[in-house]
Amino acid sequence: MNIYISGSIAYDRIMDFPGRFSDHILPDKLHILNVCFTVNGMQEKFGGTAGNIAYSLALLGEKPLVMATIGKDFAPYFDWLKKNGISTDAIKIIESEFTAGAYITTDKADNQITGFNPGSMKHQCGYEIAGQSADSIVLIAPGNLPDMVKYAKDCRAKKIQYICDPGQSLTAWDGNQLKEWINGSKILITNDYELELVLKMTGVSKKELLGMTEIIITTLGEKGSLISSASGDEEISVAKVKDVVDPTGAGDAFRSGLLKGIASGKSLVTSAKMGAVASAYAIEHYGTQEHKFTPQHFSERYENNFGKL
C-alpha cells in the first residue's frame, strides 16, 4: 500500500538555560519586558510531523512519500532523509524561506520559552497524489492549512482513504471548515484534549462525529489509546517503556505504527497496538528521530507486550 504523509518538516533547535527564568523577570516590569538568556549551547534535531512519522515508518520497512515544504537550508535534512531511505521527491523547496524552526529554551525548573518560525511551511506543497483508492492511504498531519484542506478534497474525489490528524493546527481552523475536512475520512486521530476541542469547535457530539468519520482514535498518554466506532469502544494499553527519557514525538511514532499496521492489512486493534510499541521506542530517547530498531526487534517487542503479531 502506498503511504502518503502531508505535514511539516522542521528543525528543532534546543537550548538549556543554566538558571531560572523567574529570577530574571520582574513581575512589576512585564509591560517593558526586555531580557536576554545566555544558554549553554544548542542542539539541532530533525523534526516536524511529516518528518517524524516518515522516520519511524522507514524503520518499519515502509517507503512513505512525504508531502511538505522545506526551506533554503534543506541540505542537512535531505541528507538525513536519504540516509534513512525516505524519498524527497514530493518535498517542495522554498528558496525564499528558511525551513520551519522551533527554538526551545528550557530552564532548570523545566520551564520553556519557545519561538516558532513557520518559514517554508507558509507555502503550499501542492503535490498531486497519484495513488488509487485500493492501494493508498493518506495521513494529513498538522502543516500548511491550505494543503491540509486540498488533500482531504483530493482523497474524497479519488476515493482514497485518509486520516485526519489536526493536532496543533486546530487553533487555525473555522468550525465549519473543520467539519468539512473531517467528513468522509477513514479515521480522526487526536489526543483527549484535542478531541474535546474538535467537538466544541464543530458543535457536534462524539456520536455525530462518528457519522462523519468511520473511526475516532484518541491517544491518552500513559493510559494508552481508545478506538471508537459505531459499534463501540476498544481500549488499547501502552507498551512497556524501559526508561522514560522524553515523551516528545511519541504521538508521531504512534501514528507510524498505526499506519504500518493498516498498510499491512492488520486489524485496527492490532495496528493501534503497533502504534503503542512504536511510541515506546520514541519515549526512550531524547528527540523525535533519535530512536532506532529493526522490524524483527519491533515484532519481538510487540509479542512481549501483546502476544503474537
BAGUDREN-107635 format. One record per residue: residue number from 1; x, y, z of N, C-alpha, C in turn; residue in one letter. Coordinates in steps of 0.001 Angstrom, whole numbers, always signed. Atoms other than C-alpha are relative to their C-alpha. Example, Ala and Ser with C-alpha at 12.3 -4.5 7.8 and 13.67 -1.06 7.14 Angstrom:
2
> 1|+890|-1190|+0|+12300|-4500|+7800|+900|+1200|+0|A
> 2|-820|-1190|-60|+13670|-1060|+7140|-770|+1090|+730|S
END
This chain:
309
> 1|+841|-1200|+0|+0|+0|+0|+876|+1250|+0|M
> 2|-726|-1270|+28|+1257|+3498|-872|-409|+849|+1204|N
> 3|+278|-840|-1162|+1555|+5689|+2229|+463|+1422|-295|I
> 4|-302|-1425|+192|+1394|+9464|+1791|-148|+724|+1330|Y
> 5|+75|-779|-1237|+2109|+11842|+4653|+105|+1476|-336|I
> 6|-16|-1452|+135|+1165|+15505|+4478|+208|+589|+1385|S
> 7|-265|-590|-1310|+2576|+17611|+7294|+1159|+972|-73|G
> 8|-1083|-981|-67|+5507|+19699|+8389|+1366|-671|+53|S
> 9|-1414|+342|-192|+9267|+19440|+8169|+607|+1186|+737|I
> 10|-519|-1094|-822|+11108|+21436|+10788|+1317|-386|+653|A
> 11|-1174|+184|-841|+14360|+21879|+12644|-395|+391|+1419|Y
> 12|+192|-326|-1415|+14090|+21732|+16424|+1342|+419|+568|D
> 13|-1258|-514|-553|+16791|+23902|+17976|-185|+167|+1503|R
> 14|+251|+162|-1436|+17023|+23034|+21645|+1149|+580|+809|I
> 15|-993|-683|-822|+18818|+25165|+24242|-340|-145|+1482|M
> 16|+175|+93|-1452|+19344|+24883|+28010|+522|+1262|+661|D
> 17|-407|-1163|-793|+19423|+27918|+30279|+393|-480|+1398|F
> 18|-495|+555|-1267|+21515|+27185|+33416|-606|+603|+1261|P
> 19|+660|-608|-1162|+19292|+29273|+35696|-1498|-172|-76|G
> 20|+1458|-1|+16|+15626|+30011|+36243|-495|+1295|-629|R
> 21|+555|-1197|+640|+13660|+32386|+34037|-553|+973|+1042|F
> 22|+680|-839|-993|+11779|+33656|+37091|+952|+908|+773|S
> 23|-982|-835|-709|+14992|+35026|+38633|+364|+1256|-785|D
> 24|-410|-1111|+861|+15380|+37430|+35709|-1190|+767|-578|H
> 25|+1194|-696|+463|+11794|+38543|+35116|-636|+710|+1188|I
> 26|+578|-804|-1078|+10465|+41355|+37303|-1502|+157|-243|L
> 27|+1457|-22|+214|+6670|+40966|+37731|-575|+1392|-216|P
> 28|+557|-1345|+129|+6106|+44718|+38063|+523|+736|-1236|D
> 29|-554|-619|+1212|+8029|+45382|+34816|-363|-783|-1265|K
> 30|+370|+832|+1152|+6251|+42947|+32498|-423|+826|-1206|L
> 31|+443|-841|+1112|+4933|+45837|+30417|+1181|+545|-808|H
> 32|-1198|-439|+745|+8537|+46690|+29408|+1033|-1129|+8|I
> 33|-864|+1177|-64|+9949|+43157|+29315|+1086|+47|-1078|L
> 34|-1133|-8|+931|+13414|+43088|+27754|+1144|-781|+654|N
> 35|-994|+847|-659|+15587|+40146|+28808|+767|-827|-1019|V
> 36|-825|+864|+843|+18363|+38036|+27336|+485|-1165|+854|C
> 37|-438|+1185|-729|+19089|+34464|+28440|+1170|-636|-744|F
> 38|-1178|+627|+594|+22591|+33187|+27712|-45|-1502|+291|T
> 39|+182|+1443|-151|+22339|+29429|+27109|+1343|-730|-39|V
> 40|-1223|+813|-27|+24877|+26624|+27497|+461|-415|-1386|N
> 41|-304|+457|+1363|+24728|+25715|+23819|-1295|-348|-690|G
> 42|+1196|+331|+764|+22340|+24473|+21178|+172|-1331|-708|M
> 43|+42|+1231|+780|+21410|+21115|+19720|-1051|+162|-1097|Q
> 44|+954|-50|+1112|+19740|+20868|+16334|-486|-1409|-294|E
> 45|+607|+1306|+251|+17331|+17975|+15828|-943|+96|-1196|K
> 46|+959|+57|+1101|+15286|+16925|+12822|-1391|-259|+566|F
> 47|+1349|+129|-534|+11558|+17305|+13455|-1061|+311|-1030|G
> 48|+1153|-232|+864|+8164|+18205|+12056|-850|-1257|-71|G
> 49|+907|+1152|-36|+5101|+15971|+11940|+271|-1005|-1118|T
> 50|-199|+908|+1130|+5717|+14543|+8471|+1357|-695|+96|A
> 51|-1327|+590|-129|+9427|+14014|+9061|+49|-1061|+1084|G
> 52|-3|+950|-1113|+8861|+12280|+12399|-728|-1293|-352|N
> 53|+799|+1181|+347|+6162|+9941|+11093|+705|-830|-1065|I
> 54|-702|+714|+1073|+8126|+9066|+7958|+1219|-743|+537|A
> 55|-1208|+616|-553|+11238|+8301|+10020|-303|-1370|+610|Y
> 56|+327|+1280|-637|+9608|+5588|+12151|-581|-997|-1004|S
> 57|+512|+889|+1041|+7782|+4183|+9109|+1138|-633|-788|L
> 58|-1166|+542|+708|+11131|+3793|+7368|+670|-1097|+832|A
> 59|-566|+1029|-868|+12438|+1857|+10388|-822|-1286|-73|L
> 60|+908|+1150|+101|+9415|-428|+9945|-14|-608|-1401|L
> 61|-128|+580|+1326|+10404|-1123|+6349|-884|+597|-1068|G
> 62|+859|-656|+983|+7986|+1234|+4613|+754|+1115|-724|E
> 63|-573|-1099|+777|+8775|+3870|+1978|-1073|+1069|-215|K
> 64|+1058|-1022|+108|+6314|+6697|+2694|+444|+1163|-879|P
> 65|-290|-1197|+783|+6071|+9723|+443|-412|+1214|+819|L
> 66|+236|-1185|-829|+6384|+12988|+2379|-400|+1170|-885|V
> 67|+488|-1152|+747|+4319|+15878|+1015|+93|+1218|+921|M
> 68|-263|-1128|-892|+5699|+19042|+2606|+873|+1014|-722|A
> 69|-930|-994|+529|+7797|+22140|+2041|+1206|+88|+925|T
> 70|-1236|-175|-750|+11338|+22872|+3150|+696|+1253|-530|I
> 71|-621|-1256|+402|+13475|+25999|+3038|+1358|-154|-665|G
> 72|-1294|-26|+689|+16794|+27011|+1526|+1099|-706|+786|K
> 73|-952|+743|-834|+18599|+25298|+4420|-350|-1488|+27|D
> 74|+520|+1363|+105|+17283|+21938|+3193|+1062|-1084|+38|F
> 75|-1014|+1031|+249|+20605|+20138|+2623|+180|-1003|+1140|A
> 76|-189|+999|-1068|+21172|+18574|+6098|-1202|-934|+174|P
> 77|+1202|+826|-180|+17561|+17385|+6335|-144|-993|-1155|Y
> 78|+71|+901|+1155|+17581|+15947|+2807|+1014|-1129|+137|F
> 79|-1025|+1035|-199|+20825|+14108|+3599|-479|-1035|+1010|D
> 80|+506|+888|-1045|+19198|+12661|+6725|-1117|-899|-540|W
> 81|+1088|+788|+557|+16062|+11561|+4872|+532|-1068|-962|L
> 82|-552|+954|+968|+18069|+9918|+2089|+772|-1105|+715|K
> 83|-745|+992|-796|+20296|+8184|+4661|-946|-1046|+574|K
> 84|+986|+906|-582|+17132|+6645|+6108|-976|-568|-1030|N
> 85|+791|+603|+1060|+15689|+5645|+2745|-1336|+650|-249|G
> 86|+1269|-724|+178|+12976|+8306|+2642|+108|+928|-1203|I
> 87|-19|-801|+1224|+12177|+9907|-709|-270|+1481|+291|S
> 88|+231|-1449|-83|+12358|+13691|-1081|-752|+514|-1232|T
> 89|+601|-375|+1285|+10511|+13661|-4419|-1218|+911|+141|D
> 90|+1224|-791|-165|+7302|+15216|-3021|+191|+1173|+955|A
> 91|-285|-1125|-888|+9033|+17818|-844|+406|+1199|-853|I
> 92|-239|-1198|+804|+8976|+21313|-2351|+961|+937|+728|K
> 93|-981|-930|-572|+11975|+23592|-1732|-462|+1433|-231|I
> 94|+355|-1418|+84|+11067|+27217|-970|+1282|+801|+211|I
> 95|-1319|-645|-51|+14248|+29131|-1789|-16|+1349|+727|E
> 96|+81|-1320|-627|+12978|+32409|-301|-192|-62|+1515|S
> 97|+285|+160|-1432|+12404|+30977|+3196|+989|-970|+648|E
> 98|-675|+1033|-764|+14174|+29075|+5922|-1017|-1102|+315|F
> 99|+869|+1085|-431|+12780|+25702|+6943|-657|+382|+1325|T
> 100|+685|-244|-1275|+10211|+25885|+9739|+908|-407|+1151|A
> 101|-897|+285|-1115|+12015|+26010|+13057|-596|+352|+1344|G
> 102|+408|-265|-1385|+11214|+25725|+16744|+1259|+257|+819|A
> 103|-1145|-386|-831|+13645|+27484|+19098|-446|-129|+1458|Y
> 104|+520|+382|-1314|+13116|+25904|+22506|+1089|+181|+1060|I
> 105|-934|-214|-1109|+14880|+27165|+25645|-651|-490|+1288|T
> 106|+512|+588|-1237|+14421|+25221|+28891|+886|+415|+1163|T
> 107|-798|-385|-1172|+15478|+26459|+32329|+114|-1164|+986|D
> 108|-259|+1068|-962|+16490|+24466|+35421|-1270|-507|+668|K
> 109|+1278|+426|-566|+12862|+24289|+36577|-898|-659|-1050|A
> 110|+723|+608|+1123|+11812|+22730|+33225|-1062|+910|-597|D
> 111|+837|-963|+711|+10004|+25913|+32190|+575|+191|-1401|N
> 112|-462|-155|+1378|+10166|+26501|+28459|-503|+1290|-624|Q
> 113|+380|-1116|+859|+10154|+29519|+26175|+309|-445|-1427|I
> 114|-173|+490|+1370|+9624|+28611|+22528|-386|+1073|-1001|T
> 115|+332|-838|+1138|+9750|+30696|+19405|-118|-895|-1220|G
> 116|+187|+844|+1177|+8398|+29135|+16214|-92|+854|-1253|F
> 117|+25|-675|+1293|+9126|+30361|+12711|-559|-968|-1033|N
> 118|+566|+940|+973|+6798|+28690|+10173|+795|-66|-1295|P
> 119|-879|+16|+1168|+9164|+29698|+7355|-655|-591|-1228|G
> 120|+488|+616|+1238|+8640|+27446|+4349|-1390|-605|+135|S
> 121|+1314|+599|-215|+5506|+25971|+5943|-1130|+969|-359|M
> 122|+1004|-969|+424|+3689|+29183|+4983|-442|-244|-1441|K
> 123|+264|+242|+1420|+3756|+27904|+1399|-570|-1406|-212|H
> 124|+580|+1300|+318|+1777|+25060|-141|+1004|-900|-688|Q
> 125|-785|+1001|+726|+3452|+21873|-1262|-648|-266|-1352|C
> 126|+749|+151|+1249|+736|+21208|-3841|+250|-1275|-767|G
> 127|-286|+1257|+703|+1927|+17701|-4707|-1306|-713|-337|Y
> 128|+1201|+699|+434|-647|+15723|-6665|+116|-1488|+306|E
> 129|-6|+1423|-361|-1478|+12297|-5225|-405|-825|-1211|I
> 130|+256|+806|+1188|-1286|+9693|-7965|-602|-1357|+328|A
> 131|+471|+1324|-393|-2385|+6641|-5970|-1486|-204|-258|G
> 132|+1399|+355|+178|-5657|+4821|-6435|-605|-429|+1331|Q
> 133|+689|+224|-1269|-8266|+4118|-3776|+380|-1312|+668|S
> 134|-225|+1326|-571|-7436|+436|-3319|+1390|-187|+585|A
> 135|-1383|+275|-397|-3708|+774|-2766|+692|+1178|+673|D
> 136|-609|-1182|-595|-3177|+4088|-955|-707|+416|+1279|S
> 137|+561|-649|-1184|-3694|+5777|+2383|+771|+1285|+230|I
> 138|-599|-1319|-203|-3033|+9424|+3204|-224|+424|+1440|V
> 139|+137|-599|-1333|-2327|+10825|+6656|+250|+1492|-133|L
> 140|-104|-1459|+88|-2962|+14567|+6849|+274|+536|+1397|I
> 141|-460|-464|-1306|-953|+15860|+9808|+128|+1523|-9|A
> 142|-139|-1457|-51|-506|+19469|+11017|+1120|+500|-904|P
> 143|-957|-588|+925|+1243|+21538|+8377|-619|+1240|-613|G
> 144|+603|-1124|+699|+250|+24113|+5784|-1507|-226|-115|N
> 145|+1449|+200|-65|-3515|+24632|+6232|-643|-190|-1374|L
> 146|+585|+246|+1322|-4428|+25028|+2521|+336|-1384|-549|P
> 147|-348|+1359|+417|-2538|+21776|+1841|-885|-1021|+712|D
> 148|+827|+928|-765|-4484|+20039|+4602|-1409|-73|-589|M
> 149|+1332|-58|+611|-7765|+21179|+3025|+11|-675|-1364|V
> 150|-104|+529|+1369|-6633|+20290|-506|+74|-1525|-20|K
> 151|-196|+1442|+45|-5514|+16751|+292|-1249|-762|+427|Y
> 152|+1256|+650|-366|-8792|+15888|+2003|-969|+3|-1185|A
> 153|+872|-92|+1179|-10718|+17112|-1045|+458|-969|-1082|K
> 154|-532|+912|+1019|-8411|+15169|-3374|-314|-1448|+348|D
> 155|+270|+1374|-430|-8849|+11991|-1325|-1461|-361|-183|C
> 156|+1426|+270|+177|-12621|+12292|-1348|-331|-179|-1479|R
> 157|+273|+71|+1438|-12631|+12884|-5101|+521|-1300|-612|A
> 158|-622|+1204|+548|-10342|+9914|-5779|-352|-1254|+791|K
> 159|+411|+1119|-857|-11954|+7712|-3110|+1205|-694|+650|K
> 160|-1162|+505|-727|-8646|+7320|-1289|-264|+178|+1492|I
> 161|+235|-122|-1438|-8897|+6598|+2436|+1043|+930|+618|Q
> 162|-922|-947|-627|-7411|+9337|+4568|-274|+141|+1482|Y
> 163|+49|-168|-1444|-6682|+10031|+8202|+172|+1480|+320|I
> 164|-94|-1386|-453|-7335|+13446|+9753|+723|+60|+1338|C
> 165|-814|-146|-1210|-4736|+14419|+12349|+231|+1496|+222|D
> 166|-85|-1461|-63|-5397|+18089|+13212|+1043|+543|+968|P
> 167|-1024|-397|-959|-3123|+18361|+16282|+43|+1490|+286|G
> 168|-196|-1405|-363|-1666|+21799|+16885|-533|+977|-1038|Q
> 169|+583|-904|+997|-3320|+23180|+13737|-1407|+449|+388|S
> 170|+1417|-240|-313|-6727|+23279|+15471|-348|+1468|+190|L
> 171|+301|-1412|-256|-6478|+26931|+16502|-136|+807|-1293|T
> 172|+71|-719|+1276|-6241|+27908|+12811|-1273|-310|-786|A
> 173|+1165|+428|+760|-9470|+26201|+11736|-1267|+783|+376|W
> 174|+1372|-426|-239|-13002|+27530|+11388|-822|-1273|+218|D
> 175|+774|+1187|-345|-15589|+25129|+12833|-637|-695|-1192|G
> 176|+639|+590|+1181|-17480|+24598|+9562|+1021|-601|-945|N
> 177|-1071|+503|+850|-14248|+24163|+7628|+560|-1305|+567|Q
> 178|-495|+1199|-663|-13091|+21595|+10179|-955|-1172|-221|L
> 179|+992|+1049|+253|-16332|+19625|+9802|+118|-539|-1430|K
> 180|-125|+411|+1399|-15963|+19586|+6022|+1250|-844|-202|E
> 181|-1276|+710|+125|-12341|+18404|+6363|-120|-1431|+536|W
> 182|+132|+1313|-638|-13237|+15508|+8669|-997|-886|-725|I
> 183|+1083|+762|+623|-16379|+14464|+6773|+506|-824|-1187|N
> 184|-461|+889|+1062|-15549|+11437|+4625|+1322|-681|+304|G
> 185|-1295|+601|-352|-12348|+10489|+6414|-185|-1415|+535|S
> 186|-12|+1348|-556|-11442|+6950|+7433|+160|+57|+1517|K
> 187|-323|-82|-1420|-10018|+7942|+10829|+244|+1457|+381|I
> 188|-402|-1257|-636|-9826|+11024|+13025|+843|-390|+1201|L
> 189|-869|+329|-1124|-6882|+10811|+15418|+414|+1275|+733|I
> 190|-334|-1146|-835|-6348|+13240|+18302|+389|-511|+1383|T
> 191|-69|+352|-1415|-5378|+13274|+21944|-1329|+407|+644|N
> 192|+1296|-244|-628|-8189|+13629|+24501|-355|+1483|+75|D
> 193|+277|-1439|-49|-7824|+17411|+24847|-419|+503|-1390|Y
> 194|+307|-434|+1362|-7830|+17904|+21071|-1389|-468|-428|E
> 195|+1337|+490|+347|-10954|+15744|+20718|-1073|+901|+593|L
> 196|+969|-909|-618|-12821|+17962|+23182|-58|+1323|-755|E
> 197|-53|-1243|+766|-11685|+20987|+21189|-716|-161|-1338|L
> 198|+686|+277|+1266|-12903|+19401|+17930|-1517|+13|+204|V
> 199|+1439|+48|-281|-16309|+18714|+19473|-559|+1395|+272|L
> 200|+444|-1366|-309|-16560|+22267|+20789|-21|+861|-1261|K
> 201|-93|-831|+1197|-15455|+23865|+17503|-1067|-360|-1033|M
> 202|+954|+443|+1016|-17764|+21766|+15315|-1440|+34|+503|T
> 203|+1334|-37|-569|-20707|+21852|+17716|-758|-1306|-126|G
> 204|+648|+1304|+127|-21378|+18123|+17314|+391|-886|+1180|V
> 205|-332|+983|-1022|-21419|+15183|+19718|+974|-1017|-582|S
> 206|-910|+1037|+487|-18977|+12316|+19511|-748|-984|-903|K
> 207|+806|+889|+828|-21771|+10126|+18129|-228|+606|-1378|K
> 208|+198|-685|+1291|-22468|+12711|+15418|+1310|+55|-781|E
> 209|-1318|-22|+645|-18744|+12936|+14705|+280|-1340|-674|L
> 210|-183|+1332|+585|-18750|+9172|+14072|-898|-220|-1214|L
> 211|+745|+23|+1245|-21276|+9850|+11342|+756|+688|-1120|G
> 212|-820|-724|+979|-18633|+11973|+9613|+1285|-754|-325|M
> 213|-1205|+808|+181|-15611|+9692|+10094|-296|-1403|+510|T
> 214|+312|+1376|-388|-15586|+5898|+10428|+501|-331|+1402|E
> 215|-677|+369|-1245|-13210|+5706|+13391|+566|+1249|+668|I
> 216|-696|-1023|-762|-12047|+8040|+16148|+1021|-707|+890|I
> 217|-1039|+535|-877|-8718|+7154|+17755|+464|+1127|+901|I
> 218|-390|-1001|-986|-7952|+9052|+20938|+1200|-503|+775|T
> 219|-1175|+388|-780|-4463|+8876|+22410|-126|+614|+1391|T
> 220|+231|-389|-1397|-4449|+9080|+26203|+1282|-18|+829|L
> 221|-1262|-32|-725|-768|+9326|+27111|+307|-1330|+656|G
> 222|-379|+1212|-724|+242|+6819|+29775|-1167|-965|+202|E
> 223|+1170|+876|-116|-3318|+5420|+29746|-264|-766|-1293|K
> 224|+162|+730|+1249|-2930|+4138|+26172|-801|+768|-1031|G
> 225|+824|-645|+1026|-5465|+4872|+23464|-1377|-649|-32|S
> 226|+1381|+476|+84|-9142|+4396|+22658|-441|+41|-1461|L
> 227|+555|+80|+1355|-10636|+3234|+19349|-1516|+41|+120|I
> 228|+1454|-152|-56|-14227|+4418|+18928|-592|-136|-1390|S
> 229|+729|+161|+1260|-16617|+3341|+16186|-1482|-95|+319|S
> 230|+1437|+110|-211|-20359|+2984|+15702|-354|-1221|+845|A
> 231|+281|+1230|-742|-20113|-472|+17287|+499|+38|+1443|S
> 232|-459|-112|-1378|-18468|+753|+20494|+1445|+430|+128|G
> 233|-1366|-429|-303|-15115|+1469|+22136|+898|-1195|+287|D
> 234|-1019|+1014|-283|-11937|-600|+22361|+1202|+696|+613|E
> 235|-1144|-590|-681|-9231|+296|+24877|+1282|-732|-370|E
> 236|-1317|+551|+337|-5581|-199|+23909|+991|+456|+1062|I
> 237|-960|-364|-1042|-2938|-302|+26617|+1310|+487|-621|S
> 238|-1310|-433|+464|+518|+1222|+26346|+941|-1201|-52|V
> 239|-1073|+992|-40|+3635|-834|+25617|+966|+386|+1113|A
> 240|-917|-265|-1101|+6140|-1170|+28438|+1197|+816|-480|K
> 241|-1132|-878|+317|+8827|+1525|+28429|+1137|-287|+974|V
> 242|-1150|+308|-852|+12322|+741|+29723|+403|+1203|+840|K
> 243|-423|-1217|-701|+13170|+4330|+30640|-650|+1202|-657|D
> 244|+659|-1186|+548|+11066|+7472|+30181|+1025|+1131|-76|V
> 245|-1003|-1044|+218|+13513|+9976|+28674|-642|+1275|-516|V
> 246|+605|-1178|+618|+11415|+12309|+26507|-1258|-423|-748|D
> 247|+1241|+401|+678|+7728|+11882|+25553|-250|+735|-1319|P
> 248|+192|-743|+1253|+8083|+14403|+22699|+202|-930|-1188|T
> 249|-98|+843|+1189|+7442|+12621|+19419|-689|-1343|+132|G
> 250|+675|+1289|-195|+5589|+9674|+20953|-1265|-99|-843|A
> 251|+1230|+4|+794|+2368|+10682|+19196|+267|-257|-1477|G
> 252|-359|+223|+1407|+4050|+10805|+15786|+440|-1448|-220|D
> 253|-426|+1395|+107|+5667|+7410|+16415|-1219|-926|+46|A
> 254|+1239|+786|-53|+2229|+6022|+17371|-657|-46|-1377|F
> 255|+625|-65|+1323|+892|+7170|+14012|+762|-855|-1011|R
> 256|-806|+834|+893|+3770|+5395|+12260|-363|-1472|+149|S
> 257|+376|+1387|-223|+2962|+2063|+13885|-1408|-298|-481|G
> 258|+1375|+142|+462|-730|+2566|+13183|-59|-140|-1515|L
> 259|-25|+36|+1464|-55|+3259|+9507|+624|-1292|-519|L
> 260|-644|+1260|+410|+2279|+262|+9221|-990|-1144|+113|K
> 261|+974|+1069|-169|-432|-1988|+10599|-1087|+41|-1053|G
> 262|+1053|-142|+1018|-3109|-619|+8268|+524|-402|-1370|I
> 263|-590|+314|+1305|-791|-871|+5246|+294|-1489|-148|A
> 264|-301|+1436|+22|-2|-4482|+6210|-1250|-863|+75|S
> 265|+1250|+739|-35|-3673|-5438|+6369|-390|-507|+1372|G
> 266|+340|+396|-1359|-3789|-5802|+10153|-1320|+651|+426|K
> 267|+1206|-606|-550|-6923|-5097|+12164|+358|+1331|+630|S
> 268|-253|-1313|-597|-7322|-1638|+13622|+516|-137|+1437|L
> 269|-481|+234|-1365|-6804|-3007|+17145|+1483|-362|-15|V
> 270|-1414|+378|+116|-3530|-4664|+16138|+838|+1180|-449|T
> 271|-730|-1169|+500|-2483|-1525|+14261|+246|+1013|+1107|S
> 272|-165|-935|-1116|-3075|+630|+17343|+1022|-539|+1010|A
> 273|-1004|+607|-877|-1030|-1805|+19428|+1402|+171|-593|K
> 274|-1280|-272|+669|+1762|-1468|+16851|+411|+1452|+223|M
> 275|-269|-1404|-301|+1448|+2273|+17377|+529|+176|+1403|G
> 276|-455|-78|-1388|+1880|+1768|+21121|+1455|-441|+127|A
> 277|-1387|+480|-40|+5097|-191|+20566|+945|+1031|-612|V
> 278|-841|-1017|+645|+6489|+2428|+18171|+194|+1207|+903|A
> 279|-112|-1172|-878|+5753|+5215|+20645|+926|-281|+1176|S
> 280|-886|+349|-1112|+7622|+3335|+23394|+1462|+238|-377|A
> 281|-1375|-245|+461|+10819|+3492|+21332|+325|+1494|+56|Y
> 282|-228|-1447|+32|+10426|+7271|+20910|+160|+566|+1400|A
> 283|-37|-498|-1377|+9821|+7847|+24626|+1350|-277|+662|I
> 284|-1264|+417|-622|+13107|+6116|+25460|+1213|+786|-503|E
> 285|-1098|-794|+569|+15175|+8665|+23511|-346|+1482|+13|H
> 286|+157|-1453|+7|+15704|+12408|+23600|-31|+474|-1446|Y
> 287|+149|-410|+1392|+14416|+13886|+20349|-1013|-880|-702|G
> 288|+1093|+689|+686|+11813|+12782|+17836|+454|-969|-1092|T
> 289|-526|+909|+1018|+14064|+10978|+15329|+1349|-564|+445|Q
> 290|-1246|+509|-567|+16747|+9543|+17606|-58|-1508|+266|E
> 291|+136|+1423|-297|+15363|+6043|+18267|+291|-841|-1239|H
> 292|-278|+934|+1091|+16350|+3034|+16175|-481|-1388|+398|K
> 293|+363|+1400|-221|+15039|-506|+15822|-115|-684|-1354|F
> 294|+212|+783|+1212|+14796|-3289|+13258|-1426|-544|+12|T
> 295|+1342|+606|+13|+11473|-4779|+12087|-77|-1263|+862|P
> 296|-7|+1215|-813|+12492|-8034|+13806|-88|+337|+1493|Q
> 297|+34|-406|-1399|+13154|-6305|+17128|-1376|+571|+357|H
> 298|+1333|-557|-210|+9859|-4449|+16756|-1014|-1121|+224|F
> 299|+932|+1129|-123|+7979|-7734|+16262|+164|-704|+1337|S
> 300|-261|+656|-1288|+9659|-9270|+19304|-561|+826|+1153|E
> 301|+505|-858|-1066|+8759|-6264|+21436|-1523|+2|-1|R
> 302|+1460|+82|+81|+5174|-6372|+20189|-478|-1269|+703|Y
> 303|+421|+1281|-572|+4903|-10049|+21148|+188|-25|+1513|E
> 304|-228|-62|-1449|+6363|-9346|+24595|-1082|+795|+717|N
> 305|+1046|-847|-586|+3613|-6771|+25171|-1406|-480|-268|N
> 306|+1385|+276|+412|+587|-8009|+23270|-248|-1412|-538|F
> 307|+182|+1317|+575|+1196|-11551|+22039|+420|-27|-1458|G
> 308|-477|+195|+1371|+1833|-12851|+18545|-556|+1055|-955|K
> 309|+391|-1024|+977|+1780|-10206|+15792|-555|-647|-1249|L
END
